[in-house]
């Protein structure tokens, strides 16, 4: 963060400084244990906790001032609303860094992976700030922006939305130089009510851009390409069609990893991704389209993509368990990402020659279409030739599956019982674990791993 006096911050956020003036040198934290020397502590009011009770602990960890809504014994700035004050401070810092290039990403699928890929490209060029994990809400975006200082060349922001208007508000704060919509899908359709309303929320990324900014649009659904009409400036498209400005050709899958030729207006180069799944091509193309418009060479982009690793936990993590391949994709799930994961599972099983096991849990936030989406994926699993569909607390996947198919369906109410299927697995088999975040399927992945390792030690292979 750029250095600011506490008195100056108080003026920026319209608050009252209580205590002596001091220089603030580090970005805000809302977890007192994560406060650092010279930082601001955000005393947020939560459903179960009150941040004001942790101000002293934040100061013990290095914080020098707190943003509060009521006075505390420590040095503080009293404001009407801490989040509003945080937003105002981030807007000020953004304006104070005119050389900073801000890239803002949104979409129903792929934001975090695209962010990870893009960060690894940009870091080869200049200092880059990006959020950890999927820190993409009204709290995460301004905190990420406030981590930038005079040395930062690029800032990547993820922007999620729970309501229409959320992304527009974040864009007003960040004034992106490049705004990106990856795709519109069914994730959060239960919250918004329809895909059309999801698209409306995501489109705020483009309609909020200044004319001098660049919009980058995926070509993977019917809604995103139409957003080009919302922007008066330059629009760049990415996809796997010949009409896309940045595209992939000659796609091959080797050991589950995509290889392709990256084609941009500046040239062509070969890419060999280290990350798993055919769906990662779209994420890589998005990162390439952004980097191309930041004047980074196609050769450097291709090289960075070919060496990039994902930094986000439980996203298509591959574990080799002494003869069993475990694909842990338990961070989250949606109909689109679950379909991509199932197709990846099939490719791995074909290469390994073993049976495929899909352990699937509930996908949340699908509203009235939940049963339809779950049952469609169960039917797809059968059509793809998956050997075992394991429904854990989610019998909806099996709703439309006939008993005459080759796929075996297993229904369980608990992760512990489902993990006992390890006793039916053989060397060369491939296991996928996937569900929405709330289902905590990383616990299931750990159970499967532990049971397999115990079985192998016991000599039962």
C-alpha positions in Angstrom: 0.0 0.0 0.0 1.1 3.5 -0.6 2.1 5.3 2.6 -0.6 7.6 4.0 -1.0 9.5 7.2 -3.9 8.5 9.4 -5.2 12.0 9.3 -5.2 11.9 5.5 -7.1 8.6 5.6 -9.6 10.1 7.9 -10.3 12.9 5.4 -10.5 10.4 2.5 -13.1 8.2 4.2 -15.0 11.0 6.0 -14.2 9.8 9.5 -12.9 11.1 12.8 -9.3 10.3 13.9 -9.1 9.4 17.5 -5.6 9.4 18.8 -2.2 10.6 17.5 -1.4 10.8 13.8 0.8 8.0 12.3 1.9 6.7 8.9 0.1 3.7 7.6 2.2 1.6 5.3 0.4 -1.8 4.8 -2.9 -2.9 3.4 -6.0 -3.5 5.6 -6.8 -6.8 7.3 -10.1 -7.9 8.8 -8.7 -10.9 10.6 -6.7 -9.6 13.6 -4.2 -12.4 13.4 -3.3 -11.4 9.8 -2.6 -7.8 10.7 1.0 -6.8 9.7 3.3 -4.0 10.8 1.9 -0.6 9.7 -1.5 -2.0 8.7 -5.1 -0.9 9.1 -7.5 -3.2 11.0 -11.1 -3.4 9.8 -13.5 -3.8 12.7 -16.3 -5.4 10.9 -19.6 -6.5 12.4 -20.4 -10.1 11.5 -23.3 -12.4 12.3 -21.4 -14.1 15.1 -18.4 -11.8 15.9 -17.7 -8.1 16.3 -14.4 -6.9 15.0 -14.3 -4.2 17.6 -13.5 -7.0 20.2 -10.3 -7.9 18.3 -8.7 -4.4 17.8 -6.2 -4.9 20.6 -5.1 -8.3 19.1 -4.7 -6.6 15.7 -2.5 -4.0 17.3 -0.5 -6.8 18.9 0.2 -8.2 15.5 1.3 -4.8 14.1 -1.7 -2.8 13.1 -1.3 0.9 13.8 -4.9 2.1 13.3 -8.4 0.6 13.1 -11.4 1.6 11.1 -14.4 1.4 13.5 -18.0 2.4 13.8 -17.6 3.1 17.5 -14.7 4.5 19.5 -12.2 2.0 21.0 -9.2 2.5 23.3 -6.7 2.1 20.5 -5.9 4.6 17.8 -8.9 4.6 15.4 -10.9 6.3 12.7 -14.6 6.3 13.5 -16.8 6.0 10.4 -20.5 5.3 9.7 -19.7 2.1 7.7 -16.4 0.3 7.6 -17.0 -1.3 4.1 -18.0 2.1 2.6 -14.9 3.7 4.1 -12.7 0.8 2.7 -14.2 1.4 -0.7 -13.4 5.1 -0.6 -9.9 4.5 0.5 -9.3 2.0 -2.4 -10.7 4.5 -4.9 -8.3 7.1 -3.6 -5.3 4.8 -3.9 -6.4 3.8 -7.4 -6.4 7.4 -8.5 -3.0 8.0 -6.9 -1.4 5.2 -9.1 -2.1 6.4 -12.7 0.6 4.0 -14.1 -1.1 1.0 -12.6 -2.9 -1.3 -15.0 -6.0 -2.9 -13.4 -7.5 -6.1 -14.9 -10.9 -7.1 -13.5 -12.3 -10.6 -14.1 -15.8 -12.0 -13.7 -17.7 -15.0 -15.0 -19.6 -18.0 -13.8 -16.7 -20.3 -14.1 -12.9 -20.0 -14.3 -12.2 -16.7 -12.5 -9.7 -18.0 -10.0 -7.8 -20.3 -12.5 -7.6 -17.5 -15.1 -6.3 -15.2 -12.3 -3.7 -17.7 -11.4 -2.5 -18.1 -15.0 -2.5 -14.4 -15.7 -0.6 -13.6 -12.6 2.2 -16.0 -13.6 2.4 -14.4 -17.0 2.4 -10.8 -15.7 4.9 -11.6 -12.9 7.5 -12.4 -15.5 7.3 -8.8 -16.7 6.8 -6.6 -13.6 5.5 -6.5 -10.0 2.0 -7.8 -9.9 -0.7 -7.9 -7.2 -3.5 -10.5 -7.3 -5.9 -11.9 -4.7 -5.2 -15.1 -2.8 -7.8 -17.8 -3.5 -11.1 -16.4 -4.7 -11.1 -13.1 -2.7 -13.6 -11.5 -5.0 -16.3 -9.7 -3.1 -16.9 -6.2 -1.8 -14.2 -6.8 0.8 -11.7 -8.8 -1.2 -11.5 -6.5 -4.2 -10.6 -3.2 -2.4 -8.2 -5.0 0.0 -6.4 -6.5 -3.0 -6.2 -3.1 -4.7 -4.9 -1.5 -1.5 -1.9 -3.9 -1.6 -0.6 -2.0 -4.6 2.1 0.7 -4.3 4.2 2.8 -6.6 6.2 -0.2 -7.7 3.2 -2.3 -8.7 2.7 -2.4 -12.5 -0.3 -4.8 -12.7 -3.3 -5.5 -10.4 -5.6 -8.4 -11.1 -9.1 -8.3 -9.4 -11.7 -11.0 -9.3 -15.2 -9.6 -9.1 -18.1 -11.9 -8.0 -21.7 -10.9 -7.6 -24.6 -11.9 -5.4 -26.9 -9.1 -6.5 -27.4 -6.9 -9.6 -25.3 -3.8 -9.0 -22.4 -5.5 -7.1 -20.0 -5.5 -10.0 -20.8 -2.0 -11.1 -20.0 -0.8 -7.6 -16.6 -2.6 -7.7 -15.8 -1.2 -11.1 -16.5 2.3 -10.0 -14.0 1.8 -7.2 -11.3 0.1 -9.4 -11.8 1.8 -12.8 -10.4 -1.3 -14.7 -8.1 -0.8 -17.7 -9.3 -4.2 -18.9 -12.6 -5.8 -18.1 -13.1 -9.5 -18.7 -16.2 -11.7 -18.8 -15.2 -15.3 -19.1 -18.6 -16.9 -19.5 -22.2 -16.9 -18.2 -23.4 -20.2 -16.7 -25.8 -21.6 -14.2 -23.7 -21.0 -11.1 -25.7 -18.8 -8.7 -28.8 -19.0 -10.9 -30.7 -19.9 -7.7 -29.6 -16.6 -6.2 -30.5 -14.5 -9.3 -33.5 -16.4 -10.6 -32.4 -17.1 -14.2 -29.4 -17.2 -16.5 -30.6 -14.0 -18.0 -30.3 -12.2 -14.7 -26.8 -13.8 -14.1 -25.8 -12.4 -17.5 -27.2 -8.9 -16.5 -25.1 -8.9 -13.4 -21.9 -10.0 -15.2 -22.5 -7.5 -18.0 -21.9 -4.7 -15.5 -18.2 -5.4 -16.0 -18.5 -4.2 -19.6 -21.1 -1.5 -19.3 -19.0 0.1 -16.4 -15.8 0.4 -18.5 -14.5 3.8 -19.6 -14.2 4.2 -23.4 -10.4 4.0 -23.1 -10.6 0.6 -21.5 -10.6 -2.8 -23.3 -13.2 -5.4 -22.9 -12.3 -9.1 -23.2 -15.1 -11.5 -23.9 -15.3 -15.3 -24.0 -17.1 -17.0 -26.8 -18.5 -19.9 -24.8 -22.1 -19.0 -24.3 -24.8 -16.9 -26.0 -24.8 -14.1 -23.5 -21.1 -13.0 -23.2 -20.4 -12.2 -26.9 -23.5 -9.9 -27.0 -22.0 -7.7 -24.2 -19.7 -6.1 -26.9 -22.6 -3.7 -27.6 -22.3 -2.3 -24.1 -18.8 -0.9 -24.6 -17.7 2.0 -26.9 -14.1 1.1 -26.8 -12.0 -1.8 -28.0 -13.4 -5.4 -27.6 -11.2 -8.5 -27.9 -12.7 -12.0 -28.1 -11.2 -15.4 -27.2 -12.4 -18.9 -27.9 -11.9 -21.9 -30.1 -13.5 -20.6 -33.2 -11.8 -19.1 -36.2 -13.6 -15.8 -35.6 -12.0 -15.3 -32.1 -9.2 -12.7 -31.9 -7.3 -15.0 -29.6 -7.9 -18.7 -30.2 -6.6 -22.2 -29.8 -6.0 -24.6 -32.6 -4.8 -28.2 -32.9 -5.9 -29.1 -29.4 -4.7 -32.4 -28.0 -5.0 -33.9 -24.5 -1.9 -35.7 -23.1 -2.2 -37.3 -19.7 -5.2 -35.1 -19.1 -3.3 -31.9 -19.9 -4.2 -29.7 -22.9 -1.6 -29.0 -25.6 -2.5 -26.5 -28.3 -1.3 -23.7 -30.6 -2.0 -20.3 -29.3 -3.0 -17.9 -32.1 -3.1 -14.1 -31.5 -3.0 -11.0 -33.8 0.7 -10.9 -32.9 1.6 -14.4 -33.9 1.4 -18.1 -33.0 3.1 -20.3 -30.4 2.8 -23.7 -28.9 1.4 -24.2 -25.4 1.6 -27.3 -23.2 -0.4 -26.7 -20.0 0.6 -28.4 -16.8 -2.9 -28.1 -15.4 -5.6 -30.7 -15.9 -8.8 -30.7 -18.1 -9.9 -29.6 -21.5 -11.8 -26.8 -19.9 -8.5 -25.2 -19.0 -8.0 -24.1 -22.6 -10.6 -21.4 -22.2 -9.0 -20.1 -19.0 -5.6 -20.1 -20.7 -7.0 -18.2 -23.7 -8.5 -15.6 -21.5 -5.2 -15.0 -19.8 -3.5 -14.9 -23.1 -6.0 -12.4 -24.5 -5.5 -10.1 -21.5 -1.7 -10.4 -21.7 -1.7 -9.7 -25.4 -3.5 -6.4 -24.8 -0.9 -5.5 -22.2 1.7 -5.7 -25.0 3.3 -9.0 -23.8 4.8 -11.1 -26.6 3.1 -14.3 -27.7 6.2 -16.3 -27.0 6.5 -15.1 -23.4 2.8 -15.8 -22.9 3.1 -19.3 -24.3 6.2 -20.0 -22.2 4.5 -18.7 -18.9 1.3 -20.7 -19.6 3.4 -23.9 -20.2 5.1 -23.6 -16.8 2.2 -22.3 -14.8 0.9 -24.2 -11.8 -2.4 -23.5 -10.0 -2.0 -21.8 -6.6 -5.6 -22.4 -5.4 -6.3 -25.4 -3.3 -8.5 -28.3 -4.2 -8.9 -27.3 -7.9 -8.2 -30.3 -10.1 -5.4 -31.5 -7.8 -3.9 -34.7 -9.0 -2.5 -37.3 -6.5 -0.8 -40.5 -7.5 -1.6 -42.9 -4.7 0.6 -45.9 -5.5 -1.5 -47.1 -8.4 -4.7 -45.0 -7.9 -5.2 -41.6 -9.4 -7.2 -39.2 -7.3 -8.6 -36.0 -8.9 -9.5 -33.7 -6.0 -11.8 -30.9 -7.4 -13.6 -30.3 -4.2 -13.3 -26.5 -4.0 -16.6 -25.9 -5.6 -19.0 -27.2 -8.3 -21.5 -26.0 -10.9 -23.1 -27.8 -13.8 -20.5 -26.5 -16.2 -17.5 -27.3 -14.1 -18.9 -30.7 -13.1 -19.3 -31.6 -16.8 -15.7 -30.5 -17.4 -14.5 -32.6 -14.5 -16.4 -35.7 -15.7 -14.9 -35.4 -19.2 -11.4 -35.1 -17.6 -12.1 -38.2 -15.5 -12.9 -40.2 -18.6 -9.7 -39.1 -20.4 -7.6 -40.1 -17.4 -9.3 -43.5 -17.1 -8.8 -44.2 -20.8 -5.1 -43.4 -20.5 -4.6 -45.5 -17.4 -6.7 -48.4 -18.5 -8.6 -48.6 -15.2 -12.1 -47.9 -14.1 -13.5 -44.4 -13.5 -15.1 -43.4 -10.2 -17.1 -40.2 -10.0 -17.8 -39.2 -6.4 -20.3 -36.3 -6.7 -22.0 -34.2 -4.0 -24.7 -31.5 -4.2 -24.3 -28.4 -6.3 -25.8 -25.5 -4.4 -27.4 -22.2 -5.5 -29.3 -23.7 -8.5 -32.8 -22.9 -7.3 -35.8 -24.5 -9.0 -33.6 -26.1 -11.7 -31.5 -28.0 -9.2 -33.0 -31.4 -9.9 -32.8 -30.9 -13.6 -29.1 -30.0 -13.5 -28.1 -32.9 -11.2 -30.0 -35.5 -13.2 -28.6 -34.2 -16.4 -25.1 -34.7 -15.1 -25.9 -38.2 -13.9 -27.2 -39.0 -17.4 -24.1 -37.5 -18.9 -21.8 -39.7 -16.7 -23.6 -42.7 -18.1 -23.2 -41.5 -21.7 -19.5 -40.8 -21.2 -19.0 -44.3 -20.1 -18.0 -43.6 -16.5 -17.9 -47.0 -14.7 -19.1 -45.9 -11.2 -21.2 -42.9 -10.2 -21.1 -42.4 -6.5 -23.8 -40.0 -5.2 -23.0 -38.8 -1.7 -26.0 -37.1 -0.1 -27.2 -36.3 -3.6 -29.5 -39.0 -5.1 -30.7 -36.4 -7.6 -27.8 -37.4 -9.9 -29.4 -40.8 -10.4 -33.0 -39.6 -11.0 -33.0 -40.2 -14.7 -30.6 -43.2 -15.0 -32.1 -46.5 -16.1 -30.9 -49.7 -14.5 -30.0 -51.2 -17.9 -26.9 -49.1 -18.4 -23.3 -50.3 -17.9 -22.6 -47.7 -15.3 -22.9 -48.8 -11.6 -24.7 -46.3 -9.4 -23.9 -46.1 -5.7 -26.0 -44.0 -3.2 -24.6 -43.0 0.1 -25.7 -40.5 2.9 -22.2 -40.0 4.3 -18.7 -39.5 3.1 -17.4 -42.2 5.5 -19.6 -44.9 3.9 -18.8 -43.7 0.4 -15.0 -43.9 1.1 -15.4 -47.6 1.9 -15.7 -48.2 -1.8 -11.9 -48.1 -1.9 -12.1 -51.8 -1.1 -13.6 -52.3 -4.6 -11.0 -50.3 -6.4 -8.0 -51.7 -8.3 -4.6 -50.5 -9.5 -5.0 -48.2 -12.5 -8.4 -46.8 -11.4 -9.1 -43.1 -11.4 -11.2 -41.3 -8.8 -12.9 -37.8 -9.1 -14.2 -36.0 -6.0 -16.4 -33.0 -6.7 -19.1 -31.0 -4.9 -20.0 -27.5 -3.9 -17.8 -25.8 -1.2 -20.3 -26.3 1.6 -20.2 -30.1 1.2 -16.5 -30.1 2.3 -15.5 -32.9 -0.1 -11.8 -32.3 0.6 -12.7 -34.5 3.7 -13.9 -37.3 1.3 -10.7 -37.0 -0.7 -8.7 -37.4 2.4 -10.7 -40.4 3.5 -10.2 -42.1 0.1 -6.5 -41.4 0.2 -6.2 -42.7 3.7 -8.2 -45.8 3.0 -6.2 -46.6 -0.1 -2.9 -46.2 1.6 -4.0 -48.4 4.5 -5.2 -51.0 2.1 -1.9 -50.9 0.1 0.1 -51.2 3.4 -2.0 -54.1 4.3 -1.2 -55.9 1.1 -4.7 -56.1 -0.3 -4.0 -54.8 -3.8 
